[in-house]
Every structure is written in C-alpha cells, then in structure tokens.
C-alpha cells in the first residue's frame, strides 16, 4: 500500500521547507553584510562571493533573489520594518513633543549603532546606488512619514494643520534623522562626553522643526 501523507504531515513538511528557505535567505543577507563589514561597497559584491561567504553554490543564490539588487532591497526592507516598529513603540499617547523627540532619538541612535553596516549601506546607496535601491529607500522613507503623520494625529499634535503641510513637517523630521546617521557612526567611541552633546544637538534640530511647524498657519 502506498504511503499516504496526512494533512498534518504535509503541513509540517511545507512549514519545514518554508523555515529552511527563510533561513537560507537570511544567511545570504548576512553574508552580504559580512563582506561589507570589511569595507566593501554593496555594488562591488558579486553573486559568487556572496554565495561562497554563505557556504552555498552560486546557483543557490537565484532560488532566493533574482539579482543582487533584490538582496539589497530585502536589506532595506528589514531595516524599515524593524525600525518603524521600535519608533512607534517610543511614541506613546499623552507624551509631550519634546519627550517624544528625546525617546525617539535615543531609540534611533541605539539601533543605528547596533546595525552599523546596514546604515553605512543605506547611506551609500541612498544617493549613489542603483535605481532599484534608491527607489526602495524612498519607499521606506514614505512609510516612516506616513506612520509619523498618523501617530502625530493620534497624539493631537498640530491638530489644525492640513495633511499636506503636516506631511512636509514629517518629511523634514525623517530626512533630518537620515542625515544624522554619518555623525552618529563617526562619533569616537573613546570620547564618551561627545555622545550626550551630539544627541542633544540632534534633539534641538528637531525641536526647531517642531517650533517652525507650530508657527505655521495654513493660508485659506
């Protein structure tokens, strides 16, 4: 009699394949980060060396990514999803704008330091990478702006401001955060007193944006 698999067995096998595929995919992404950690740019990485770093044959790469850019887009997505979640958790109803800024800056700074190679990659690709990566980064920026707008509305900030103008305020905030990445990454680790000053300076830059927004009046 032929061996007929039960529904549970099929489900478990499908799940196991999906887990293995996700593990291999993540392994390739980590291999790219490991190579970039040596000072290489993402655009200089080849499929063969990424596969070799991951302990795979080159053909295995194509089972997970059609092109190297597709792997780069996956890295951008990973940063976006995780960081957006962390920043949303840092913004809580009932907070003042300055408290929200300080908490968000601390969370952001820690995440940048913990993911140094990823942010060096994004900083480089944002202006000098391929069109696919620049588009993916702009797409993530729009997600950040949309979520910040939504949270600011929920918190009652700038309730009288029109959505187009609030979007511009949020775009200024998100772009300021992206522009701060090089300063955060270049901060000398052996000069601890510089960190509070840099973070306070960054908070004050964001406060200026908030101050300008509070003085803005929509024209009829």
ROMARVEX-429323 format. One line per 4 residues: number of its first residue (from 1); for each residue x, y, z negated of C-alpha. Coordinates in steps of 0.001 Angstrom, whole numbers. Each point is the difference from the previous one (the first is absolute). Example, Ala and Ser with C-alpha at 12.3 -4.5 7.8 and 13.67 -1.06 7.14 Angstrom:
BEGIN
1) 12300 -4500 -7800 ~ 1370 3440 660 $
***
This chain:
BEGIN
1) 0 0 0 ~ 1406 3417 896 ~ 941 2291 -2848 ~ -2683 2723 -68 $
5) 1064 3117 -1918 ~ -2489 1499 -2386 ~ -989 3666 169 ~ 2049 708 -3140 $
9) 3041 -1662 1542 ~ -318 2067 3181 ~ -448 3172 -2037 ~ 3051 -767 -2123 $
13) 2090 -782 3064 ~ -1107 3256 1679 ~ 786 1940 -3140 ~ 3392 -1656 -258 $
17) 827 913 3603 ~ -1115 3577 -588 ~ 2159 252 -3130 ~ 3031 -1410 1816 $
21) -539 2367 2914 ~ -269 2993 -2324 ~ 3109 -1119 -1882 ~ 1992 -296 3232 $
25) -1282 3358 1222 ~ 1039 1679 -3229 ~ 3377 -1744 197 ~ 632 1587 3402 $
29) -966 3424 -1347 ~ 2359 -470 -2936 ~ 2748 -1057 2383 ~ -398 3293 1911 $
33) 213 1942 -3275 ~ 3109 -1934 -1047 ~ 1718 909 3272 ~ -1004 3651 -359 $
37) 1383 -21 -3529 ~ 3464 -290 1532 ~ -493 3371 1702 ~ -1468 -1217 3286 $
41) -2851 1886 1638 ~ -3159 -1931 778 ~ 286 679 3735 ~ 3429 -1663 38 $
45) -1341 -3309 -1316 ~ -466 -2835 2455 ~ -2457 -2871 -174 ~ 2767 -2597 -129 $
49) 1762 1559 -2974 ~ -3240 569 -1906 ~ -952 -3630 566 ~ 3487 -1166 -968 $
53) -112 2104 -3198 ~ -3342 -1654 -806 ~ 1429 -3467 703 ~ -2160 -595 3072 $
57) 436 -577 3708 ~ -739 3058 2188 ~ -3143 -1543 1494 ~ -1526 -126 -3488 $
61) -12 3806 -28 ~ -2595 119 2782 ~ -2436 -2143 -1969 ~ -362 2930 -2423 $
65) 884 3170 1921 ~ -250 751 3707 ~ 2795 2568 -134 ~ 2447 1477 -2526 $
69) -2239 3085 -94 ~ -2882 -2195 -1187 ~ 2141 -1033 -2972 ~ 792 3668 -650 $
73) -3694 872 68 ~ -630 -2768 -2558 ~ 2619 1584 -2290 ~ -1710 3391 325 $
77) -3370 -1577 -789 ~ 1402 -1728 -3075 ~ 1319 3280 -1411 ~ -3243 1808 758 $
81) -2342 -2521 -1594 ~ 2035 -393 -3192 ~ 803 3688 -516 ~ -3555 1164 689 $
85) -1259 -2385 -2667 ~ 2568 1218 -2532 ~ -803 3657 659 ~ -3746 -577 -222 $
89) 514 -1607 -3384 ~ 2016 3065 -1063 ~ -2895 2332 903 ~ -2763 -370 -2540 $
93) -3279 1914 -441 ~ 197 2680 -2661 ~ 3640 835 688 ~ 1139 3551 529 $
97) 1756 702 3289 ~ 3386 435 -1718 ~ -367 -3276 -1903 ~ -921 -1762 3217 $
101) 3047 1505 1722 ~ 2417 -1027 -2726 ~ -1287 -3558 -225 ~ -46 -402 3769 $
105) 3538 1339 358 ~ 1334 -2393 -2658 ~ -1713 -2990 1629 ~ 1184 1046 3455 $
109) 3587 606 -1117 ~ 248 -3386 -1692 ~ -1414 -1800 3040 ~ 2424 1794 2338 $
113) 2979 -997 -2155 ~ -1195 -3593 -297 ~ -387 -240 3792 ~ 2973 2018 1166 $
117) 644 -1890 3251 ~ -3653 178 1039 ~ -89 3763 -438 ~ 3299 509 1800 $
121) -1527 -2019 2826 ~ -3184 2127 42 ~ 1924 3280 -250 ~ 2112 -989 2990 $
125) -2818 -1367 2118 ~ -2407 2853 -746 ~ 1860 2341 2331 ~ 2425 -2134 1962 $
129) -1556 -3436 343 ~ -2086 -1592 2706 ~ -3440 1316 920 ~ -1620 -3058 -1604 $
133) 1675 679 -3349 ~ -623 3754 95 ~ -3652 -717 747 ~ -217 -2505 -2870 $
137) 1512 2523 -2427 ~ -2422 2721 1124 ~ -2834 -2479 -438 ~ 1078 -687 -3588 $
141) 306 3738 -691 ~ -3621 426 1113 ~ -1016 -2750 -2438 ~ 1777 1828 -2826 $
145) -1688 3279 939 ~ -3450 -1623 210 ~ 342 -1653 -3408 ~ 1370 3144 -1643 $
149) -2915 2010 1416 ~ -2481 -2544 -1324 ~ 1570 -14 -3472 ~ 154 3785 -176 $
153) -3691 179 847 ~ -775 -2572 -2700 ~ 2062 1972 -2515 ~ -1855 3210 836 $
157) 3085 1800 1311 ~ -698 2731 2562 ~ -3665 -935 118 ~ -833 3125 2019 $
161) 2669 -590 2617 ~ -1066 -1318 3390 ~ 1251 -3432 1015 ~ 2225 1279 2856 $
165) 1808 2386 -2347 ~ 282 -2605 -2770 ~ 1517 -2351 2553 ~ 2667 2602 786 $
169) 786 322 -3708 ~ 349 -3780 -320 ~ 2181 -133 3117 ~ 2333 2585 -1556 $
173) 227 -2083 -3183 ~ 708 -3293 1794 ~ 2560 1589 2335 ~ 1740 1587 -3004 $
177) 194 -3438 -1607 ~ 1560 -1503 3127 ~ 2469 2884 277 ~ 1122 -561 -3602 $
181) 1210 -3566 688 ~ 3583 915 1072 ~ 511 2109 -3144 ~ -1291 -2840 -2162 $
185) 2235 -2583 1633 ~ 3093 2227 -20 ~ -264 877 -3687 ~ 3274 -1120 -1695 $
189) -702 -2856 -2383 ~ 2776 1084 -2347 ~ -1520 3445 -646 ~ -3142 -710 -2000 $
193) -707 3666 -721 ~ -659 676 3685 ~ -3022 -2300 165 ~ -2398 1989 -2252 $
197) 982 3238 1751 ~ -614 -1479 3444 ~ -3355 -1467 -996 ~ -1082 3257 -1637 $
201) 991 1897 3143 ~ -2064 -2414 2078 ~ -3011 401 -2303 ~ 300 3776 291 $
205) 92 -205 3790 ~ -3262 -1933 -103 ~ -1429 2486 -2508 ~ 642 2796 2476 $
209) -2053 -1902 2577 ~ -2805 -399 -2562 ~ 239 3692 -933 ~ -290 1039 3619 $
213) -2958 -2351 438 ~ -1782 1471 -3031 ~ 336 3505 1506 ~ -1263 -1103 3395 $
217) -3422 1186 1056 ~ -1793 -1535 2934 ~ -1108 2652 2465 ~ -3678 -137 985 $
***
